[in-house]
């Protein structure tokens, strides 16, 4: 049976393609790619001439998966690439790989360029734990829910942003995160005008005020650990829950989870609260 190779490709500098990636792209029967013209230029640059280029973007990935599985079943090897970086990381590829795995074929990853990892290691921020959020929803409740979670996110966060929306996003983030969270912005990674600027969101907003060009990666430092909850804070939280109709058992559990307060402290504070239902 054929194998599916997940091949990372350069995010800007063509010199970043690996020797192994060149070997694989030069030997497979077909390459599934976001844009056949874009990937065609890369393939010509490295001298690779696969028999087929299969368009596999957000709109065609399901159909492309069917064709890729047919080729694998016939014994042919296939590679999947995105326009830049590692397929499946905020790029098409996830659905295709899942379909190939479900069909029982082998998937072989070829590590290489990734804008998220490049920006992360250049940020100067903690790298032990991080999460890649990719492109956030542009507006509405979905965006607000994610941002609400990021306010208390204990891991470093990597976000992609359009240069056209960067200014508005930085103003929004400055208000949301204040000056307590350090961040960095990497622009045009691996390209001629590569730039990484670090600071608070207010400083970032001032630096990138005006017209910005190029691909943008925002890295946000982890939220500081919460201050230990005091008895007064715990009691106030319990009273709000009681006034909203919560019973004592639920109020204690919710307060422990929300404030990360010790069980004994929360339980003892709950004894002085007037609950609508005193059953514990």
C-alpha positions as CSV (number, residue, x, y, z in Angstrom):
1,X,0.0,0.0,0.0
2,X,1.1,3.6,-0.6
3,X,2.1,6.0,2.1
4,X,0.9,9.6,2.7
5,X,3.8,12.0,3.5
6,X,2.9,15.1,5.4
7,X,5.6,17.5,4.2
8,X,6.4,20.9,5.8
9,X,7.5,23.5,3.2
10,X,9.2,26.9,3.6
11,X,7.3,29.8,5.1
12,X,9.3,32.3,3.1
13,X,13.0,31.4,2.5
14,X,13.2,28.5,0.0
15,X,16.5,27.5,1.5
16,X,14.6,26.2,4.5
17,X,13.3,23.1,2.7
18,X,14.8,20.0,4.0
19,X,16.8,17.4,2.0
20,X,14.3,14.8,2.9
21,X,11.4,16.9,1.7
22,X,13.1,17.3,-1.6
23,X,13.6,13.6,-1.9
24,X,10.0,12.8,-1.1
25,X,8.4,15.4,-3.3
26,X,10.6,14.2,-6.1
27,X,9.5,10.6,-5.7
28,X,5.8,10.6,-5.0
29,X,3.1,10.0,-7.6
30,X,1.0,13.0,-6.5
31,X,1.1,16.1,-4.3
32,X,-2.0,17.4,-2.6
33,X,-1.7,21.1,-2.1
34,X,-3.7,24.2,-1.3
35,X,-2.9,26.1,-4.5
36,X,-1.5,24.1,-7.5
37,X,0.1,27.3,-8.9
38,X,1.9,28.2,-5.7
39,X,3.1,24.7,-5.0
40,X,4.0,24.2,-8.6
41,X,6.6,27.0,-8.3
42,X,8.1,25.3,-5.3
43,X,8.2,21.9,-7.1
44,X,9.9,23.4,-10.1
45,X,12.4,25.2,-7.9
46,X,13.5,21.9,-6.4
47,X,13.3,20.0,-9.7
48,X,10.4,17.7,-8.6
49,X,7.9,16.6,-11.2
50,X,5.0,14.6,-9.7
51,X,2.6,13.1,-12.2
52,X,-0.4,14.8,-10.4
53,X,-1.1,17.9,-8.4
54,X,-4.4,17.6,-6.4
55,X,-6.0,20.7,-5.1
56,X,-6.8,20.2,-1.4
57,X,-7.9,23.4,0.3
58,X,-10.7,24.2,2.8
59,X,-13.3,23.8,0.1
60,X,-11.9,20.7,-1.7
61,X,-10.3,18.6,1.0
62,X,-13.0,16.0,1.2
63,X,-12.9,15.4,-2.5
64,X,-9.1,15.4,-2.5
65,X,-9.2,12.8,0.3
66,X,-11.1,10.4,-1.8
67,X,-8.6,10.8,-4.7
68,X,-5.6,10.4,-2.4
69,X,-7.0,7.2,-0.9
70,X,-7.6,5.8,-4.4
71,X,-3.9,6.4,-5.2
72,X,-2.7,5.0,-1.9
73,X,-4.9,1.9,-2.5
74,X,-3.3,1.5,-5.9
75,X,0.2,1.4,-4.3
76,X,1.2,5.0,-5.0
77,X,2.9,7.3,-2.5
78,X,1.3,10.8,-2.1
79,X,2.6,13.9,-0.3
80,X,0.4,16.6,1.2
81,X,1.7,20.2,1.5
82,X,0.2,23.6,2.4
83,X,1.1,26.9,0.9
84,X,3.7,27.4,3.6
85,X,4.7,25.6,6.8
86,X,3.3,22.4,8.2
87,X,0.0,21.1,6.9
88,X,-2.8,20.9,9.5
89,X,-1.4,23.6,11.7
90,X,-3.9,26.4,10.9
91,X,-3.7,25.2,7.3
92,X,-5.6,22.5,5.4
93,X,-4.5,18.9,5.9
94,X,-6.2,17.8,9.1
95,X,-9.2,16.3,7.4
96,X,-7.2,14.6,4.7
97,X,-4.8,13.0,7.2
98,X,-7.8,11.8,9.3
99,X,-9.4,10.2,6.3
100,X,-6.2,8.4,5.3
101,X,-5.7,7.2,8.9
102,X,-9.3,5.9,9.0
103,X,-8.8,4.1,5.7
104,X,-5.9,2.2,7.2
105,X,-2.9,3.7,5.4
106,X,0.4,4.8,6.9
107,X,1.0,8.5,7.5
108,X,4.6,9.7,7.6
109,X,5.4,13.2,8.9
110,X,8.3,15.2,7.6
111,X,9.1,17.9,10.1
112,X,10.2,21.3,8.9
113,X,9.2,25.0,8.9
114,X,6.4,26.3,11.1
115,X,5.5,29.9,11.6
116,X,4.0,29.2,15.0
117,X,7.2,27.5,16.3
118,X,9.5,30.0,14.7
119,X,7.7,33.0,16.3
120,X,7.5,31.1,19.6
121,X,11.2,30.4,20.0
122,X,12.0,34.0,18.9
123,X,9.6,35.6,21.3
124,X,11.7,35.3,24.5
125,X,8.5,34.0,26.3
126,X,8.1,30.7,28.1
127,X,8.1,27.7,25.7
128,X,7.5,24.8,28.2
129,X,3.8,24.9,27.7
130,X,2.0,26.7,24.8
131,X,-1.1,26.5,22.7
132,X,-1.6,27.5,19.0
133,X,-4.9,29.3,18.5
134,X,-4.3,30.1,14.9
135,X,-6.6,32.7,13.4
136,X,-9.3,33.9,15.9
137,X,-12.9,34.4,14.8
138,X,-13.1,37.9,13.4
139,X,-16.0,39.0,15.6
140,X,-19.1,38.0,17.6
141,X,-19.6,35.7,20.6
142,X,-17.1,33.0,19.3
143,X,-14.3,35.6,19.4
144,X,-15.3,37.0,22.8
145,X,-15.5,33.5,24.4
146,X,-12.0,32.6,23.2
147,X,-10.6,36.0,24.4
148,X,-12.2,35.5,27.8
149,X,-10.4,32.2,28.1
150,X,-7.1,33.7,27.1
151,X,-7.2,36.3,29.8
152,X,-6.5,33.5,32.4
153,X,-4.6,31.2,30.0
154,X,-1.5,29.8,32.0
155,X,0.3,28.8,28.7
156,X,2.0,30.9,26.1
157,X,-0.5,31.6,23.2
158,X,0.4,31.7,19.5
159,X,-2.1,33.6,17.3
160,X,-2.0,34.4,13.5
161,X,-3.4,37.7,12.3
162,X,-4.0,39.5,9.1
163,X,-1.8,42.7,8.6
164,X,-5.0,44.6,7.8
165,X,-6.6,43.8,11.1
166,X,-3.4,44.0,13.2
167,X,-3.9,47.6,14.4
168,X,-7.5,47.0,15.7
169,X,-6.5,43.7,17.3
170,X,-3.6,45.3,19.2
171,X,-5.8,48.1,20.5
172,X,-8.4,45.4,21.6
173,X,-5.7,43.3,23.3
174,X,-4.2,46.3,25.1
175,X,-7.5,47.0,26.7
176,X,-8.1,43.3,27.4
177,X,-4.8,42.2,28.8
178,X,-3.5,45.6,30.1
179,X,0.2,46.0,30.6
180,X,0.6,42.8,32.7
181,X,1.1,40.5,29.8
182,X,4.2,40.6,27.7
183,X,3.9,39.7,24.0
184,X,5.8,39.6,20.8
185,X,4.9,40.1,17.1
186,X,6.9,38.4,14.3
187,X,6.4,39.7,10.8
188,X,7.7,38.3,7.5
189,X,9.5,35.4,9.2
190,X,12.5,34.0,7.2
191,X,12.0,36.7,4.6
192,X,14.0,39.8,3.7
193,X,12.2,42.2,6.0
194,X,11.8,39.8,8.9
195,X,11.0,41.6,12.2
196,X,10.2,40.6,15.8
197,X,9.1,43.3,18.3
198,X,8.6,42.6,21.9
199,X,6.7,44.5,24.7
200,X,3.3,45.2,26.2
201,X,0.3,45.4,23.9
202,X,0.3,49.2,24.3
203,X,3.9,49.3,23.0
204,X,3.1,46.9,20.2
205,X,0.1,48.9,19.2
206,X,2.3,52.1,19.0
207,X,5.0,50.3,17.1
208,X,2.7,48.8,14.5
209,X,0.5,51.9,14.1
210,X,-0.3,52.5,10.4
211,X,0.1,50.3,7.4
212,X,1.6,46.9,8.1
213,X,2.6,44.4,5.5
214,X,3.4,40.7,5.6
215,X,2.4,37.6,7.5
216,X,1.9,38.2,11.2
217,X,2.3,35.9,14.3
218,X,1.4,37.2,17.8
219,X,2.8,35.4,20.8
220,X,1.2,36.2,24.2
221,X,2.9,35.4,27.4
222,X,1.1,33.2,30.0
223,X,-1.2,34.9,32.5
224,X,0.3,35.4,36.0
225,X,-0.8,33.0,38.6
226,X,-4.0,34.2,40.4
227,X,-3.6,35.8,43.8
228,X,-4.6,33.5,46.7
229,X,-8.3,34.0,47.4
230,X,-9.1,35.7,50.7
231,X,-12.1,34.8,53.0
232,X,-13.7,38.1,52.0
233,X,-13.5,37.3,48.2
234,X,-14.7,33.8,48.8
235,X,-17.7,35.0,50.8
236,X,-18.6,37.6,48.3
237,X,-18.5,35.0,45.5
238,X,-20.7,32.6,47.5
239,X,-23.2,35.3,48.3
240,X,-23.5,36.2,44.6
241,X,-24.2,32.5,43.8
242,X,-26.8,32.3,46.6
243,X,-28.6,35.4,45.4
244,X,-28.7,33.9,41.9
245,X,-30.5,30.8,43.3
246,X,-27.7,28.4,43.7
247,X,-27.9,25.8,46.5
248,X,-25.0,25.5,49.0
249,X,-23.5,22.3,47.6
250,X,-23.3,23.7,44.1
251,X,-22.1,27.1,45.3
252,X,-19.2,25.5,47.2
253,X,-18.1,23.4,44.2
254,X,-18.4,26.4,41.8
255,X,-16.4,28.7,44.1
256,X,-13.6,26.2,44.6
257,X,-13.3,25.7,40.8
258,X,-13.5,29.4,40.0
259,X,-11.3,30.8,42.7
260,X,-9.0,27.8,43.2
261,X,-9.7,28.2,46.9
262,X,-9.1,25.5,49.5
263,X,-12.2,23.4,50.3
264,X,-12.0,24.0,54.0
265,X,-12.0,27.8,53.5
266,X,-14.9,27.7,51.1
267,X,-17.0,25.3,53.2
268,X,-16.5,27.4,56.4
269,X,-17.4,30.6,54.6
270,X,-20.5,29.0,53.1
271,X,-21.9,28.5,56.7
272,X,-22.4,32.2,57.0
273,X,-24.3,32.6,53.7
274,X,-28.1,32.6,53.5
275,X,-28.8,29.9,50.9
276,X,-32.2,29.3,49.3
277,X,-31.6,25.6,49.9
278,X,-29.6,24.5,52.9
279,X,-29.3,20.9,51.9
280,X,-25.7,19.7,51.6
